[in-house]
Amino acid sequence: GQQVMQIPQYQHVQEGEDFTTYCNSSTTLSNIQWYKQRPGGHPVFLIQLVKSGEVKKQKRLTFQFGEAKKNSSLHITATQTTDVGTYFCAGRKAKGNKLVFGAGTILRVKS
Amino acid sequence: KAGVTQTPRYLIKTRGQQVTLSCSPISGHRSVSWYQQTPGQGLQFLFEYFSETQRNKGNFPGRFSGRQFSNSRSEMNVSTLELGDSALYLCASSLYPGTGYEWTGELFFGEGSRLTVL
């Protein structure tokens, strides 16, 4: 079945350092989404990427969708303590298909 | 606009019992998905409902079932509970593609129902 792998599982950075999490799918995706879950909270949608090679930015966050539409990455520049949480990628094989989540990357930021 | 509401928020059951969890989606959202979240396993997809019909199903045993009502509210049921069913059960509502709305695919999650099986 469809699988979405995400690495690293855990990352601990010093405030001000950059952070990247990577997502790989076993199948070509129609689109990929990213969510953030704060400790004790619920996942909150960050962005959806649809086009091959697409790059989107949200302030210090940069999201990329691979050319083959099988991988994606989220890069945070100059992390802040407010970035703490778990970042999940999630992909669909096609519109209307189930959204399959990766296992998430836990980000901890030392101030 | 009210968010996704899940009840109960916390519950404790013993092995062999059954449990029913409820989810009220955001007004106007007709698609409801359920996920199981456990430490290290991420979010595992259970099922998705739209217009009272199950549209997608995950790889869970038949003990896990769900339904959706005409007002889009959804329930999920787990029968013959096992210790491994202890988890946070998250419900998410969304617009469904092809319904005439601009579809972003975004899921809006509730706070979850935390189930502990003893």
gemmi code that builds the backbone of each chain (N, CA, C; Angstrom):
import gemmi

chains = {
    "A": [
        ("GLY", (0.819, -1.200, 0.000), (0.000, 0.000, 0.000), (0.855, 1.253, 0.000)),
        ("GLN", (0.208, 2.366, -0.126), (0.918, 3.640, -0.170), (1.627, 3.896, 1.150)),
        ("GLN", (2.907, 4.283, 1.076), (3.675, 4.591, 2.273), (4.362, 5.941, 2.105)),
        ("VAL", (4.419, 6.675, 3.197), (5.114, 7.958, 3.214), (6.134, 7.909, 4.345)),
        ("MET", (7.410, 8.020, 3.971), (8.481, 7.966, 4.957), (9.002, 9.373, 5.206)),
        ("GLN", (9.331, 9.626, 6.454), (9.775, 10.958, 6.818), (11.020, 10.863, 7.690)),
        ("ILE", (12.021, 11.662, 7.384), (13.244, 11.713, 8.191), (13.710, 13.154, 8.372)),
        ("PRO", (14.427, 13.425, 9.476), (14.719, 12.518, 10.584), (13.496, 12.349, 11.482)),
        ("GLN", (13.565, 11.423, 12.394), (12.472, 11.217, 13.332), (12.469, 12.324, 14.378)),
        ("TYR", (13.668, 12.796, 14.670), (13.811, 13.743, 15.767), (14.996, 14.654, 15.467)),
        ("GLN", (14.854, 15.954, 15.772), (15.977, 16.867, 15.624), (15.945, 17.923, 16.721)),
        ("HIS", (17.128, 18.115, 17.294), (17.278, 19.086, 18.362), (18.277, 20.136, 17.876)),
        ("VAL", (17.849, 21.396, 17.736), (18.726, 22.423, 17.191), (18.859, 23.583, 18.160)),
        ("GLN", (19.916, 24.347, 17.968), (20.106, 25.567, 18.734), (19.275, 26.660, 18.056)),
        ("GLU", (18.678, 27.496, 18.845), (17.898, 28.594, 18.277), (18.765, 29.385, 17.295)),
        ("GLY", (18.214, 29.654, 16.137), (18.967, 30.375, 15.114), (19.525, 29.464, 14.036)),
        ("GLU", (19.626, 28.171, 14.331), (20.092, 27.204, 13.329), (18.956, 26.871, 12.378)),
        ("ASP", (19.332, 26.318, 11.235), (18.328, 25.899, 10.265), (17.884, 24.464, 10.544)),
        ("PHE", (16.744, 24.113, 9.982), (16.172, 22.779, 10.175), (15.526, 22.324, 8.872)),
        ("THR", (15.718, 21.048, 8.552), (15.073, 20.488, 7.364), (14.512, 19.108, 7.674)),
        ("THR", (13.320, 18.838, 7.200), (12.732, 17.514, 7.285), (12.377, 17.059, 5.879)),
        ("TYR", (12.550, 15.753, 5.630), (12.383, 15.214, 4.293), (11.291, 14.150, 4.278)),
        ("CYS", (10.610, 14.097, 3.179), (9.479, 13.197, 3.030), (9.608, 12.440, 1.709)),
        ("ASN", (9.448, 11.119, 1.751), (9.517, 10.313, 0.534), (8.334, 9.371, 0.447)),
        ("SER", (7.741, 9.324, -0.726), (6.593, 8.456, -0.937), (6.984, 7.265, -1.801)),
        ("SER", (6.340, 6.138, -1.537), (6.585, 4.936, -2.333), (5.890, 5.029, -3.694)),
        ("THR", (4.961, 5.961, -3.821), (4.230, 6.132, -5.080), (4.204, 7.610, -5.467)),
        ("THR", (3.952, 7.870, -6.731), (3.810, 9.246, -7.196), (2.562, 9.862, -6.565)),
        ("LEU", (2.714, 11.092, -6.132), (1.623, 11.759, -5.437), (0.941, 12.798, -6.312)),
        ("SER", (-0.325, 12.973, -6.082), (-1.069, 14.046, -6.730), (-0.743, 15.377, -6.057)),
        ("ASN", (-0.623, 15.327, -4.757), (-0.291, 16.535, -4.004), (0.288, 16.125, -2.660)),
        ("ILE", (0.955, 17.043, -2.023), (1.508, 16.776, -0.701), (1.174, 17.948, 0.210)),
        ("GLN", (0.898, 17.640, 1.448), (0.580, 18.662, 2.422), (1.554, 18.566, 3.585)),
        ("TRP", (1.673, 19.668, 4.291), (2.479, 19.715, 5.512), (1.625, 20.255, 6.644)),
        ("TYR", (1.784, 19.623, 7.809), (1.073, 20.006, 9.014), (2.069, 20.173, 10.157)),
        ("LYS", (1.678, 21.017, 11.110), (2.470, 21.191, 12.327), (1.591, 20.878, 13.531)),
        ("GLN", (2.147, 20.104, 14.449), (1.425, 19.776, 15.676), (2.264, 20.231, 16.859)),
        ("ARG", (1.762, 21.209, 17.588), (2.457, 21.662, 18.790), (2.272, 20.621, 19.883)),
        ("PRO", (3.193, 20.550, 20.847), (3.041, 19.597, 21.953), (1.693, 19.757, 22.631)),
        ("GLY", (0.968, 18.640, 22.743), (-0.345, 18.664, 23.374), (-1.459, 19.179, 22.483)),
        ("GLY", (-1.137, 19.525, 21.254), (-2.141, 20.083, 20.357), (-2.534, 19.129, 19.254)),
        ("HIS", (-3.229, 19.649, 18.269), (-3.653, 18.846, 17.140), (-2.959, 19.365, 15.888)),
        ("PRO", (-2.869, 18.536, 14.847), (-2.195, 18.984, 13.624), (-2.906, 20.175, 12.995)),
        ("VAL", (-2.101, 21.110, 12.515), (-2.620, 22.303, 11.850), (-1.989, 22.402, 10.475)),
        ("PHE", (-2.819, 22.595, 9.500), (-2.384, 22.665, 8.100), (-1.433, 23.841, 7.885)),
        ("LEU", (-0.336, 23.553, 7.168), (0.594, 24.613, 6.798), (0.456, 24.976, 5.324)),
        ("ILE", (0.488, 23.946, 4.457), (0.523, 24.239, 3.033), (0.230, 22.987, 2.215)),
        ("GLN", (-0.179, 23.176, 0.970), (-0.329, 22.073, 0.030), (0.468, 22.408, -1.228)),
        ("LEU", (1.206, 21.434, -1.731), (1.960, 21.572, -2.976), (1.354, 20.620, -3.988)),
        ("VAL", (1.210, 21.090, -5.209), (0.527, 20.302, -6.226), (1.388, 20.064, -7.464)),
        ("LYS", (2.177, 21.045, -7.843), (2.915, 20.961, -9.110), (4.309, 20.361, -8.933)),
        ("SER", (4.750, 19.637, -9.928), (6.094, 19.088, -9.955), (7.117, 20.213, -9.824)),
        ("GLY", (8.077, 20.051, -8.899), (9.123, 21.046, -8.716), (8.682, 22.314, -8.008)),
        ("GLU", (7.469, 22.310, -7.487), (6.928, 23.524, -6.861), (7.703, 23.901, -5.604)),
        ("VAL", (7.909, 25.188, -5.422), (8.541, 25.739, -4.224), (7.647, 26.850, -3.693)),
        ("LYS", (7.317, 26.756, -2.409), (6.502, 27.793, -1.782), (7.176, 28.246, -0.501)),
        ("LYS", (7.025, 29.523, -0.204), (7.624, 30.058, 1.017), (6.562, 30.703, 1.891)),
        ("GLN", (6.743, 30.510, 3.195), (5.921, 31.178, 4.199), (6.894, 31.727, 5.223)),
        ("LYS", (7.226, 32.996, 5.088), (8.181, 33.632, 5.995), (9.479, 32.817, 6.052)),
        ("ARG", (9.798, 32.199, 7.170), (11.058, 31.457, 7.295), (10.933, 29.998, 6.843)),
        ("LEU", (9.757, 29.592, 6.394), (9.531, 28.208, 5.972), (9.533, 28.111, 4.453)),
        ("THR", (10.300, 27.138, 3.941), (10.342, 26.884, 2.496), (9.958, 25.443, 2.247)),
        ("PHE", (8.984, 25.252, 1.378), (8.467, 23.931, 1.053), (8.797, 23.620, -0.396)),
        ("GLN", (9.231, 22.366, -0.633), (9.527, 21.957, -1.998), (8.838, 20.639, -2.314)),
        ("PHE", (8.414, 20.502, -3.554), (7.837, 19.258, -4.059), (8.749, 18.785, -5.181)),
        ("GLY", (9.191, 17.536, -5.111), (10.158, 17.038, -6.065), (9.636, 16.974, -7.490)),
        ("GLU", (10.563, 16.905, -8.422), (10.204, 16.853, -9.854), (9.361, 15.630, -10.171)),
        ("ALA", (9.689, 14.522, -9.521), (8.957, 13.280, -9.771), (7.695, 13.175, -8.920)),
        ("LYS", (7.453, 14.169, -8.116), (6.274, 14.198, -7.226), (6.246, 12.985, -6.302)),
        ("LYS", (7.427, 12.587, -5.832), (7.503, 11.493, -4.873), (8.196, 11.928, -3.592)),
        ("ASN", (8.771, 13.122, -3.586), (9.432, 13.571, -2.374), (9.187, 15.053, -2.151)),
        ("SER", (9.397, 15.445, -0.909), (9.155, 16.827, -0.528), (10.047, 17.170, 0.655)),
        ("SER", (10.232, 18.441, 0.883), (11.009, 18.874, 2.037), (10.445, 20.163, 2.608)),
        ("LEU", (10.697, 20.332, 3.894), (10.343, 21.564, 4.599), (11.618, 22.077, 5.246)),
        ("HIS", (11.973, 23.291, 4.954), (13.178, 23.901, 5.510), (12.785, 25.128, 6.311)),
        ("ILE", (13.277, 25.192, 7.540), (13.046, 26.366, 8.377), (14.372, 27.086, 8.564)),
        ("THR", (14.393, 28.343, 8.240), (15.594, 29.159, 8.393), (15.591, 29.837, 9.757)),
        ("ALA", (16.732, 29.817, 10.422), (16.874, 30.513, 11.705), (15.743, 30.165, 12.664)),
        ("THR", (15.737, 28.933, 13.135), (14.663, 28.455, 13.994), (14.477, 29.336, 15.222)),
        ("GLN", (13.237, 29.363, 15.674), (12.869, 30.062, 16.896), (12.174, 29.077, 17.820)),
        ("THR", (12.059, 29.433, 19.095), (11.428, 28.517, 20.052), (9.972, 28.256, 19.691)),
        ("THR", (9.365, 29.170, 18.976), (7.973, 28.976, 18.558), (7.824, 27.920, 17.465)),
        ("ASP", (8.951, 27.478, 16.887), (8.895, 26.451, 15.844), (8.805, 25.046, 16.419)),
        ("VAL", (8.936, 24.930, 17.727), (8.897, 23.624, 18.389), (7.592, 22.889, 18.060)),
        ("GLY", (7.713, 21.597, 17.789), (6.534, 20.781, 17.495), (6.910, 19.628, 16.586)),
        ("THR", (5.894, 18.929, 16.125), (6.097, 17.827, 15.182), (5.580, 18.245, 13.823)),
        ("TYR", (6.396, 18.044, 12.817), (6.039, 18.413, 11.446), (5.737, 17.135, 10.661)),
        ("PHE", (4.560, 17.095, 10.098), (4.116, 15.943, 9.326), (3.961, 16.314, 7.857)),
        ("CYS", (4.394, 15.411, 6.986), (3.999, 15.524, 5.594), (2.874, 14.516, 5.372)),
        ("ALA", (2.070, 14.761, 4.367), (0.956, 13.872, 4.065), (0.673, 13.958, 2.576)),
        ("GLY", (0.467, 12.802, 1.962), (0.270, 12.809, 0.518), (-0.938, 12.026, 0.067)),
        ("ARG", (-1.444, 12.426, -1.097), (-2.542, 11.695, -1.736), (-2.088, 11.217, -3.104)),
        ("LYS", (-2.502, 10.009, -3.476), (-2.191, 9.517, -4.822), (-3.030, 10.237, -5.858)),
        ("ALA", (-4.221, 10.633, -5.451), (-5.112, 11.352, -6.370), (-6.126, 12.108, -5.537)),
        ("LYS", (-6.728, 13.126, -6.163), (-7.798, 13.858, -5.475), (-8.866, 12.864, -5.072)),
        ("GLY", (-9.324, 12.997, -3.847), (-10.377, 12.101, -3.394), (-9.845, 10.848, -2.731)),
        ("ASN", (-8.550, 10.583, -2.881), (-7.942, 9.453, -2.187), (-7.648, 9.812, -0.744)),
        ("LYS", (-7.370, 8.783, 0.040), (-7.050, 9.038, 1.439), (-5.732, 9.799, 1.548)),
        ("LEU", (-5.636, 10.587, 2.608), (-4.426, 11.355, 2.881), (-3.563, 10.529, 3.829)),
        ("VAL", (-2.387, 10.121, 3.365), (-1.495, 9.271, 4.144), (-0.391, 10.127, 4.756)),
        ("PHE", (-0.239, 10.031, 6.051), (0.735, 10.837, 6.781), (2.050, 10.101, 6.973)),
        ("GLY", (3.134, 10.875, 6.978), (4.415, 10.358, 7.427), (4.423, 10.286, 8.945)),
        ("ALA", (5.468, 9.686, 9.498), (5.537, 9.497, 10.953), (5.859, 10.790, 11.693)),
        ("GLY", (6.299, 11.806, 10.962), (6.568, 13.100, 11.571), (8.005, 13.277, 12.011)),
        ("THR", (8.425, 14.521, 12.074), (9.733, 14.893, 12.617), (9.499, 15.799, 13.809)),
        ("ILE", (10.034, 15.375, 14.956), (9.902, 16.175, 16.180), (11.040, 17.178, 16.217)),
        ("LEU", (10.703, 18.441, 16.302), (11.712, 19.504, 16.378), (11.741, 20.101, 17.772)),
        ("ARG", (12.921, 20.112, 18.359), (13.143, 20.792, 19.632), (14.154, 21.896, 19.398)),
        ("VAL", (13.934, 23.052, 19.999), (14.806, 24.205, 19.806), (15.352, 24.661, 21.154)),
        ("LYS", (16.667, 24.696, 21.252), (17.325, 25.154, 22.484), (17.570, 26.651, 22.380)),
        ("SER", (17.160, 27.369, 23.434), (17.381, 28.824, 23.416), (18.641, 29.195, 24.187)),
    ],
    "B": [
        ("LYS", (-16.428, 30.999, 13.155), (-16.895, 29.679, 12.759), (-16.355, 28.658, 13.759)),
        ("ALA", (-17.222, 27.815, 14.308), (-16.785, 26.821, 15.278), (-15.909, 25.799, 14.578)),
        ("GLY", (-14.940, 25.258, 15.355), (-14.052, 24.267, 14.800), (-14.648, 22.878, 14.879)),
        ("VAL", (-13.800, 21.885, 14.679), (-14.212, 20.493, 14.768), (-14.328, 20.119, 16.244)),
        ("THR", (-15.425, 19.525, 16.615), (-15.662, 19.169, 18.009), (-15.676, 17.663, 18.169)),
        ("GLN", (-14.844, 17.170, 19.084), (-14.804, 15.739, 19.358), (-15.186, 15.482, 20.810)),
        ("THR", (-15.989, 14.450, 20.996), (-16.358, 14.038, 22.347), (-16.327, 12.527, 22.461)),
        ("PRO", (-16.002, 11.988, 23.634), (-15.441, 12.707, 24.771), (-13.977, 13.041, 24.527)),
        ("ARG", (-13.400, 13.899, 25.314), (-11.992, 14.235, 25.149), (-11.078, 13.172, 25.746)),
        ("TYR", (-11.511, 12.594, 26.845), (-10.718, 11.556, 27.508), (-11.658, 10.439, 27.946)),
        ("LEU", (-11.167, 9.228, 27.843), (-11.943, 8.108, 28.356), (-11.033, 6.929, 28.656)),
        ("ILE", (-11.438, 6.179, 29.654), (-10.712, 4.985, 30.079), (-11.652, 3.801, 29.984)),
        ("LYS", (-11.179, 2.764, 29.322), (-11.964, 1.545, 29.155), (-11.102, 0.354, 29.529)),
        ("THR", (-11.724, -0.782, 29.691), (-10.981, -2.006, 29.954), (-11.058, -2.920, 28.736)),
        ("ARG", (-10.127, -3.833, 28.662), (-10.080, -4.761, 27.539), (-11.418, -5.468, 27.359)),
        ("GLY", (-11.819, -5.625, 26.114), (-13.053, -6.313, 25.822), (-14.260, -5.406, 25.691)),
        ("GLN", (-14.165, -4.215, 26.249), (-15.277, -3.280, 26.135), (-15.305, -2.668, 24.731)),
        ("GLN", (-16.351, -1.893, 24.499), (-16.420, -1.175, 23.227), (-16.555, 0.319, 23.522)),
        ("VAL", (-16.229, 1.125, 22.522), (-16.264, 2.570, 22.722), (-16.796, 3.247, 21.468)),
        ("THR", (-17.500, 4.326, 21.662), (-17.997, 5.148, 20.553), (-17.501, 6.569, 20.726)),
        ("LEU", (-16.899, 7.098, 19.682), (-16.386, 8.467, 19.686), (-17.177, 9.293, 18.685)),
        ("SER", (-17.364, 10.553, 19.021), (-18.187, 11.407, 18.180), (-17.404, 12.585, 17.638)),
        ("CYS", (-17.792, 13.031, 16.447), (-17.121, 14.148, 15.800), (-18.145, 15.017, 15.084)),
        ("SER", (-18.143, 16.301, 15.402), (-18.978, 17.263, 14.682), (-18.075, 18.135, 13.825)),
        ("PRO", (-18.233, 18.084, 12.508), (-17.325, 18.833, 11.626), (-17.660, 20.320, 11.603)),
        ("ILE", (-16.788, 21.063, 10.979), (-17.031, 22.491, 10.758), (-18.272, 22.626, 9.880)),
        ("SER", (-19.089, 23.597, 10.195), (-20.310, 23.804, 9.438), (-20.000, 23.967, 7.947)),
        ("GLY", (-20.701, 23.183, 7.142), (-20.472, 23.247, 5.700), (-19.503, 22.198, 5.181)),
        ("HIS", (-18.750, 21.591, 6.075), (-17.838, 20.516, 5.680), (-18.589, 19.203, 5.677)),
        ("ARG", (-18.520, 18.484, 4.570), (-19.255, 17.236, 4.474), (-18.359, 16.007, 4.484)),
        ("SER", (-17.056, 16.232, 4.520), (-16.132, 15.103, 4.565), (-15.504, 15.015, 5.953)),
        ("VAL", (-15.512, 13.820, 6.496), (-14.926, 13.589, 7.824), (-13.977, 12.406, 7.740)),
        ("SER", (-12.761, 12.613, 8.245), (-11.757, 11.548, 8.286), (-11.398, 11.262, 9.724)),
        ("TRP", (-11.000, 10.030, 9.981), (-10.573, 9.621, 11.311), (-9.145, 9.085, 11.237)),
        ("TYR", (-8.337, 9.460, 12.226), (-6.962, 9.002, 12.323), (-6.683, 8.529, 13.741)),
        ("GLN", (-5.814, 7.526, 13.830), (-5.313, 7.068, 15.120), (-3.878, 7.553, 15.262)),
        ("GLN", (-3.587, 8.204, 16.385), (-2.229, 8.686, 16.612), (-1.634, 8.041, 17.844)),
        ("THR", (-0.498, 7.373, 17.661), (0.247, 6.793, 18.769), (1.682, 7.277, 18.666)),
        ("PRO", (2.403, 7.329, 19.800), (3.793, 7.807, 19.775), (4.632, 6.990, 18.804)),
        ("GLY", (5.346, 7.651, 17.946), (6.240, 6.958, 17.022), (5.571, 6.414, 15.782)),
        ("GLN", (4.253, 6.372, 15.744), (3.525, 5.824, 14.592), (2.878, 6.901, 13.744)),
        ("GLY", (2.946, 8.108, 14.188), (2.340, 9.165, 13.395), (0.834, 9.040, 13.393)),
        ("LEU", (0.232, 9.482, 12.303), (-1.219, 9.427, 12.168), (-1.572, 8.303, 11.191)),
        ("GLN", (-2.280, 7.328, 11.693), (-2.697, 6.208, 10.860), (-4.147, 6.429, 10.424)),
        ("PHE", (-4.365, 6.373, 9.124), (-5.684, 6.631, 8.565), (-6.649, 5.488, 8.870)),
        ("LEU", (-7.802, 5.839, 9.378), (-8.829, 4.841, 9.693), (-9.864, 4.776, 8.574)),
        ("PHE", (-10.586, 5.851, 8.392), (-11.578, 5.920, 7.307), (-11.983, 7.362, 7.049)),
        ("GLU", (-12.641, 7.526, 5.894), (-13.140, 8.837, 5.498), (-14.570, 8.688, 5.013)),
        ("TYR", (-15.418, 9.611, 5.424), (-16.823, 9.592, 5.031), (-17.181, 10.879, 4.315)),
        ("PHE", (-18.049, 10.749, 3.347), (-18.613, 11.889, 2.643), (-20.039, 11.533, 2.262)),
        ("SER", (-20.959, 12.440, 2.578), (-22.373, 12.193, 2.279), (-22.835, 10.824, 2.766)),
        ("GLU", (-22.492, 10.516, 3.987), (-22.924, 9.292, 4.683), (-22.348, 8.020, 4.080)),
        ("THR", (-21.393, 8.143, 3.179), (-20.795, 6.974, 2.544), (-19.306, 6.914, 2.867)),
        ("GLN", (-18.834, 5.721, 3.161), (-17.403, 5.558, 3.395), (-16.683, 5.618, 2.057)),
        ("ARG", (-15.785, 6.594, 1.898), (-15.105, 6.794, 0.620), (-13.731, 6.156, 0.597)),
        ("ASN", (-13.083, 6.120, 1.731), (-11.757, 5.525, 1.838), (-11.642, 4.790, 3.156)),
        ("LYS", (-10.813, 3.754, 3.152), (-10.652, 2.951, 4.361), (-9.187, 2.615, 4.537)),
        ("GLY", (-8.724, 2.645, 5.777), (-7.357, 2.283, 6.091), (-7.242, 0.805, 6.394)),
        ("ASN", (-6.063, 0.408, 6.893), (-5.793, -1.007, 7.147), (-5.977, -1.375, 8.607)),
        ("PHE", (-7.161, -1.188, 9.098), (-7.480, -1.545, 10.474), (-8.452, -2.723, 10.472)),
        ("PRO", (-8.406, -3.511, 11.565), (-9.323, -4.664, 11.619), (-10.776, -4.227, 11.686)),
        ("GLY", (-11.654, -5.201, 11.453), (-13.078, -4.916, 11.426), (-13.647, -4.429, 12.745)),
        ("ARG", (-12.863, -4.530, 13.816), (-13.338, -4.016, 15.115), (-13.533, -2.506, 15.066)),
        ("PHE", (-12.885, -1.883, 14.113), (-12.978, -0.428, 13.943), (-14.029, -0.140, 12.871)),
        ("SER", (-15.018, 0.615, 13.244), (-16.063, 0.945, 12.277), (-16.483, 2.391, 12.464)),
        ("GLY", (-17.164, 2.920, 11.492), (-17.615, 4.301, 11.591), (-18.887, 4.505, 10.812)),
        ("ARG", (-19.425, 5.666, 10.960), (-20.577, 6.047, 10.156), (-20.697, 7.559, 10.151)),
        ("GLN", (-21.481, 8.034, 9.209), (-21.718, 9.470, 9.122), (-23.213, 9.689, 8.978)),
        ("PHE", (-23.697, 10.695, 9.637), (-25.121, 10.999, 9.629), (-25.432, 12.077, 8.593)),
        ("SER", (-26.704, 12.290, 8.375), (-27.120, 13.240, 7.332), (-26.689, 14.666, 7.634)),
        ("ASN", (-26.414, 14.973, 8.895), (-25.958, 16.331, 9.242), (-24.429, 16.411, 9.223)),
        ("SER", (-23.775, 15.392, 8.676), (-22.318, 15.281, 8.524), (-21.589, 14.891, 9.808)),
        ("ARG", (-22.273, 14.866, 10.919), (-21.642, 14.369, 12.139), (-21.240, 12.914, 11.945)),
        ("SER", (-20.140, 12.554, 12.590), (-19.635, 11.197, 12.401), (-19.351, 10.545, 13.752)),
        ("GLU", (-19.430, 9.248, 13.760), (-19.047, 8.467, 14.928), (-18.120, 7.349, 14.486)),
        ("MET", (-17.214, 6.990, 15.384), (-16.452, 5.773, 15.145), (-16.596, 4.876, 16.366)),
        ("ASN", (-16.562, 3.599, 16.115), (-16.764, 2.613, 17.165), (-15.600, 1.613, 17.126)),
        ("VAL", (-15.135, 1.276, 18.307), (-14.144, 0.215, 18.406), (-14.715, -0.834, 19.355)),
        ("SER", (-14.849, -2.050, 18.870), (-15.396, -3.119, 19.703), (-14.259, -3.997, 20.219)),
        ("THR", (-14.561, -4.758, 21.252), (-13.597, -5.693, 21.839), (-12.224, -5.036, 21.976)),
        ("LEU", (-12.167, -4.014, 22.771), (-10.958, -3.214, 22.917), (-9.763, -4.046, 23.351)),
        ("GLU", (-8.603, -3.681, 22.787), (-7.337, -4.297, 23.155), (-6.422, -3.202, 23.712)),
        ("LEU", (-5.390, -3.647, 24.451), (-4.472, -2.676, 25.040), (-3.855, -1.779, 23.971)),
        ("GLY", (-3.569, -2.333, 22.818), (-2.936, -1.597, 21.722), (-3.826, -0.549, 21.083)),
        ("ASP", (-5.086, -0.514, 21.477), (-5.992, 0.499, 20.932), (-5.858, 1.827, 21.667)),
        ("SER", (-5.080, 1.831, 22.733), (-4.850, 3.075, 23.467), (-4.160, 4.060, 22.536)),
        ("ALA", (-4.770, 5.215, 22.359), (-4.256, 6.176, 21.383), (-5.070, 7.453, 21.462)),
        ("LEU", (-4.592, 8.436, 20.713), (-5.363, 9.648, 20.481), (-6.085, 9.460, 19.149)),
        ("TYR", (-7.398, 9.576, 19.172), (-8.181, 9.426, 17.949), (-8.593, 10.818, 17.477)),
        ("LEU", (-8.115, 11.142, 16.302), (-8.338, 12.467, 15.745), (-9.349, 12.414, 14.613)),
        ("CYS", (-10.242, 13.359, 14.639), (-11.207, 13.524, 13.570), (-10.838, 14.790, 12.809)),
        ("ALA", (-11.012, 14.767, 11.507), (-10.716, 15.949, 10.702), (-11.831, 16.150, 9.694)),
        ("SER", (-12.229, 17.386, 9.519), (-13.245, 17.660, 8.503), (-12.624, 18.455, 7.357)),
        ("SER", (-13.254, 18.358, 6.213), (-12.747, 19.080, 5.057), (-13.836, 19.209, 4.013)),
        ("LEU", (-13.594, 20.079, 3.074), (-14.432, 20.123, 1.885), (-14.022, 18.950, 1.017)),
        ("TYR", (-14.884, 18.483, 0.168), (-14.573, 17.326, -0.670), (-14.395, 17.796, -2.102)),
        ("PRO", (-13.407, 17.283, -2.823), (-13.182, 17.764, -4.197), (-14.393, 17.515, -5.077)),
        ("GLY", (-14.614, 18.445, -5.971), (-15.706, 18.286, -6.920), (-17.042, 18.726, -6.389)),
        ("THR", (-17.037, 19.383, -5.237), (-18.320, 19.798, -4.682), (-18.643, 21.239, -5.036)),
        ("GLY", (-17.832, 21.821, -5.921), (-18.108, 23.186, -6.343), (-17.313, 24.218, -5.587)),
        ("TYR", (-16.673, 23.803, -4.476), (-15.851, 24.743, -3.729), (-14.423, 24.664, -4.258)),
        ("GLU", (-13.642, 25.717, -4.000), (-12.225, 25.642, -4.321), (-11.592, 24.666, -3.346)),
        ("TRP", (-11.094, 23.580, -3.844), (-10.613, 22.512, -2.964), (-9.137, 22.708, -2.669)),
        ("THR", (-8.801, 22.903, -1.394), (-7.400, 23.033, -1.012), (-6.880, 21.736, -0.412)),
        ("GLY", (-7.779, 20.807, -0.126), (-7.376, 19.547, 0.483), (-7.074, 19.652, 1.957)),
        ("GLU", (-7.204, 20.832, 2.511), (-6.843, 21.033, 3.917), (-7.756, 20.258, 4.850)),
        ("LEU", (-7.149, 19.578, 5.802), (-7.902, 18.925, 6.869), (-7.884, 19.829, 8.101)),
        ("PHE", (-9.047, 19.959, 8.726), (-9.171, 20.715, 9.964), (-9.390, 19.685, 11.075)),
        ("PHE", (-8.426, 19.595, 11.962), (-8.489, 18.573, 13.005), (-9.182, 19.086, 14.265)),
        ("GLY", (-9.837, 18.150, 14.944), (-10.348, 18.420, 16.274), (-9.242, 18.182, 17.300)),
        ("GLU", (-9.589, 18.386, 18.566), (-8.600, 18.214, 19.632), (-8.325, 16.739, 19.931)),
        ("GLY", (-9.194, 15.882, 19.470), (-8.976, 14.458, 19.663), (-9.670, 13.874, 20.877)),
        ("SER", (-9.830, 12.570, 20.836), (-10.343, 11.800, 21.976), (-9.232, 10.858, 22.409)),
        ("ARG", (-8.783, 11.042, 23.638), (-7.679, 10.203, 24.121), (-8.254, 8.990, 24.843)),
        ("LEU", (-8.031, 7.836, 24.257), (-8.546, 6.576, 24.785), (-7.436, 5.800, 25.473)),
        ("THR", (-7.696, 5.392, 26.689), (-6.776, 4.531, 27.419), (-7.488, 3.220, 27.696)),
        ("VAL", (-6.860, 2.119, 27.301), (-7.434, 0.795, 27.531), (-6.599, 0.082, 28.580)),
        ("LEU", (-7.252, -0.315, 29.657), (-6.543, -0.979, 30.760), (-6.799, -2.478, 30.759)),
    ],
}
model = gemmi.Model(1)
for chain_id, residues in chains.items():
    chain = gemmi.Chain(chain_id)
    for i, (resn, *xyz) in enumerate(residues, 1):
        res = gemmi.Residue()
        res.name, res.seqid = resn, gemmi.SeqId(i, " ")
        for name, pos in zip(("N", "CA", "C"), xyz):
            atom = gemmi.Atom()
            atom.name, atom.element = name, gemmi.Element(name[0])
            atom.pos, atom.b_iso = gemmi.Position(*pos), 0.0
            res.add_atom(atom)
        chain.add_residue(res)
    model.add_chain(chain)
structure = gemmi.Structure()
structure.add_model(model)
structure.setup_entities()
